[in-house]
């Protein structure tokens, strides 16, 4: 019994010793990610995000698991899809493919850009939201850009005219360890510098729309699945409440 107590004390002591080490490793794993404002039921946000994706992302990135006609699920008509989102010579029933082949992409860009069909499911919404807003100037990179959450990223900053220029700053955080932060030094068309403080509300909203769409695209059926789920729960509630009432009466009828 004494040996067991001694072992337990040793395990507790070891766990207590490892806690700060684990916290240190977590802090070095990357910057804390801000919660992405995702709402897949916000059809206006999804529509804005779909337009951003087709206009800016679909030039290099494909989404071969997604068809244009699925955009009807977020409230777009076939005519709206054709007029605003569909590339020339493409049909509404086509997948969101690109003309650039993988071999050409490797030659021109150094690597083939990944397909983004399920990128939100593999990376997570918070990561994508941070990535889209995390570009900063870096003269050591071939494109002139780097990213706070994806070091040595090969992709250029597609939205730099909207966001402006950010630089990476190293500051002392809690406990004395170094932290990396981004500072806006030159405003873009969707950001402002007011008395030395950055106002990025409009740009952040656009990137939230794009992130929202990427989350939706990772599982387009989730909107309808949620709607069906609510109906099923309501049906079960209406069905089970009377059954529970009569079951209660049956159990308690002989108890006075």
C-alpha positions in Angstrom: 0.0 0.0 0.0 2.8 2.4 0.9 4.6 1.6 -2.4 1.4 2.4 -4.3 1.1 5.7 -2.5 4.7 6.5 -3.3 4.2 5.8 -7.0 1.1 8.0 -7.1 3.0 10.9 -5.5 5.8 10.4 -8.1 3.3 10.5 -10.9 1.7 13.6 -9.6 5.0 15.3 -9.2 6.0 14.3 -12.7 2.8 15.6 -14.2 3.2 18.9 -12.3 6.7 19.2 -13.7 5.6 18.5 -17.3 2.7 21.1 -17.3 4.9 24.2 -17.7 7.0 22.3 -20.4 3.8 21.5 -22.3 2.7 25.1 -22.1 6.0 26.3 -23.4 5.9 23.9 -26.3 2.3 25.0 -27.1 3.4 28.7 -27.1 6.2 27.9 -29.5 4.0 26.0 -31.8 2.7 29.1 -33.4 0.6 32.3 -32.7 -2.7 32.0 -31.0 -5.5 31.9 -33.6 -8.4 34.3 -33.3 -11.9 32.7 -33.5 -13.2 33.0 -37.0 -16.7 34.5 -37.2 -18.3 31.6 -39.1 -22.0 31.4 -39.8 -22.9 29.0 -42.6 -26.6 30.1 -42.3 -25.6 33.7 -43.3 -26.4 33.4 -47.0 -25.3 36.9 -47.9 -21.9 36.3 -46.4 -21.6 33.0 -48.3 -22.5 34.7 -51.5 -19.9 37.4 -51.0 -17.4 34.7 -50.1 -18.3 32.7 -53.2 -17.7 35.7 -55.4 -14.3 36.4 -53.7 -13.3 32.7 -54.2 -14.2 32.5 -57.9 -12.7 36.0 -58.7 -9.5 35.7 -56.8 -8.7 32.1 -55.7 -10.0 30.1 -58.7 -7.3 31.5 -61.0 -4.7 29.2 -59.4 -6.5 27.0 -56.9 -9.1 24.4 -58.0 -12.1 23.1 -56.1 -12.7 19.9 -58.0 -15.2 18.5 -55.5 -17.5 21.5 -55.8 -19.9 22.2 -58.7 -21.2 25.6 -59.6 -24.8 24.5 -59.4 -24.4 23.8 -55.7 -24.3 27.6 -55.2 -28.0 27.5 -55.6 -28.1 26.1 -52.0 -26.9 29.5 -50.8 -29.6 31.5 -52.5 -28.1 32.1 -56.0 -30.1 31.6 -59.1 -28.7 29.9 -62.2 -28.7 33.3 -64.0 -26.7 34.9 -61.1 -24.2 32.1 -61.2 -23.7 32.4 -64.9 -23.4 36.2 -64.9 -21.2 36.7 -61.8 -19.3 33.5 -61.0 -19.1 31.2 -64.0 -15.9 31.4 -66.1 -16.1 31.6 -69.9 -16.9 28.3 -71.7 -17.9 26.7 -68.4 -21.3 25.2 -67.6 -23.3 25.5 -64.4 -23.0 21.7 -63.8 -19.2 21.8 -64.1 -16.8 21.4 -61.2 -14.6 24.3 -60.1 -11.6 23.3 -62.1 -8.8 25.5 -63.5 -7.1 25.5 -66.9 -3.6 25.4 -65.4 -2.2 21.9 -65.2 0.0 20.6 -62.4 3.1 20.4 -64.5 2.7 24.0 -65.7 2.1 25.1 -62.2 5.3 23.6 -60.9 7.2 25.3 -63.7 5.6 28.7 -63.2 5.0 28.8 -59.5 7.5 26.2 -58.1 4.7 24.0 -56.8 1.2 23.1 -57.8 -1.3 25.1 -55.7 -3.5 22.7 -53.6 -7.1 22.0 -54.3 -9.2 23.9 -51.9 -12.4 21.8 -51.9 -11.9 20.6 -48.3 -9.2 22.9 -47.1 -11.4 24.2 -44.3 -11.9 20.6 -43.0 -8.2 19.9 -43.0 -6.9 23.2 -41.7 -9.8 24.6 -39.8 -11.7 27.9 -40.0 -9.6 29.7 -37.4 -6.3 28.9 -39.3 -7.7 30.0 -42.7 -9.0 33.3 -41.2 -5.6 34.0 -39.6 -3.8 33.0 -42.8 -5.8 35.3 -45.0 -5.0 38.2 -42.7 -1.5 37.2 -41.8 0.6 38.3 -44.8 3.5 40.7 -44.1 6.3 42.2 -46.1 9.5 40.1 -46.3 12.2 41.1 -48.8 14.0 37.7 -48.3 11.1 35.9 -50.0 10.8 35.5 -53.8 7.3 37.1 -53.8 8.2 39.7 -51.2 5.6 38.3 -48.8 5.6 35.9 -45.9 2.8 34.8 -43.5 2.5 34.7 -39.8 0.9 31.3 -39.6 2.7 29.8 -42.6 6.3 30.6 -42.5 8.1 30.8 -45.9 4.8 30.6 -47.8 5.1 30.5 -51.6 1.8 32.2 -52.3 1.9 36.0 -52.9 -0.5 38.3 -51.0 -3.5 38.4 -53.4 -5.4 41.0 -51.3 -2.5 43.3 -50.5 -4.1 46.3 -52.2 -7.1 45.9 -49.9 -5.1 45.2 -46.7 -2.0 47.3 -47.2 1.4 46.5 -45.9 2.1 44.8 -42.6 5.5 44.2 -41.0 6.5 41.6 -38.4 7.3 42.8 -35.0 8.9 40.8 -32.2 7.8 41.8 -28.7 8.2 40.4 -25.2 5.2 38.5 -24.0 4.1 37.1 -20.7 6.8 35.2 -18.9 9.5 37.1 -20.9 9.3 34.9 -24.0 9.2 36.5 -27.5 6.0 36.8 -29.5 5.5 37.8 -33.1 2.9 40.4 -33.9 1.9 42.1 -37.1 1.7 45.9 -37.5 0.0 47.7 -40.3 2.4 50.4 -41.6 0.6 51.3 -44.8 -3.1 51.3 -45.2 -4.9 49.7 -48.1 -8.2 50.5 -49.7 -10.1 48.5 -47.0 -8.0 49.5 -44.0 -7.2 52.7 -42.2 -4.5 54.1 -40.0 -6.0 56.5 -37.5 -3.7 58.2 -35.0 -1.3 55.3 -35.3 -4.0 52.7 -34.7 -5.1 50.2 -37.4 -8.7 49.9 -38.4 -9.1 46.7 -40.3 -12.8 46.0 -39.8 -13.8 46.1 -43.5 -10.9 43.9 -44.6 -11.5 41.4 -41.8 -15.1 41.2 -42.8 -14.2 40.3 -46.4 -11.8 37.6 -45.2 -14.5 36.3 -42.8 -16.8 36.0 -45.8 -14.2 34.1 -47.8 -13.5 31.8 -44.8 -17.2 31.3 -44.3 -17.5 30.1 -47.9 -14.5 27.8 -47.6 -16.1 26.2 -44.6 -19.4 25.8 -46.5 -17.6 24.4 -49.6 -15.9 21.7 -47.4 -19.4 20.2 -46.8 -22.1 21.9 -48.9 -24.8 19.6 -47.5 -24.3 20.8 -44.0 -26.8 23.7 -44.4 -29.6 21.4 -45.4 -28.4 18.8 -42.9 -28.8 21.3 -40.1 -32.3 22.3 -41.4 -33.3 18.6 -41.5 -31.9 18.1 -38.1 -34.1 20.9 -36.6 -37.2 19.4 -38.2 -36.4 15.9 -36.9 -35.8 17.3 -33.4 -39.1 19.1 -33.5 -40.9 16.0 -34.7 -39.3 13.9 -32.0 -40.3 16.5 -29.4 -43.9 16.5 -30.5 -43.9 12.7 -30.6 -42.2 12.0 -27.3 -43.9 14.6 -25.1 -47.4 12.9 -25.3 -45.7 9.5 -24.9 -43.9 10.7 -21.8 -47.1 12.1 -20.4 -49.1 8.9 -20.8 -46.2 6.8 -19.6 -46.0 8.9 -16.4 -49.8 8.5 -15.9 -49.4 4.7 -16.3 -46.6 4.4 -13.8 -48.3 6.6 -11.2 -51.9 5.5 -11.5 -51.7 3.1 -8.6 -49.7 5.4 -6.3 -51.9 7.7 -4.1 
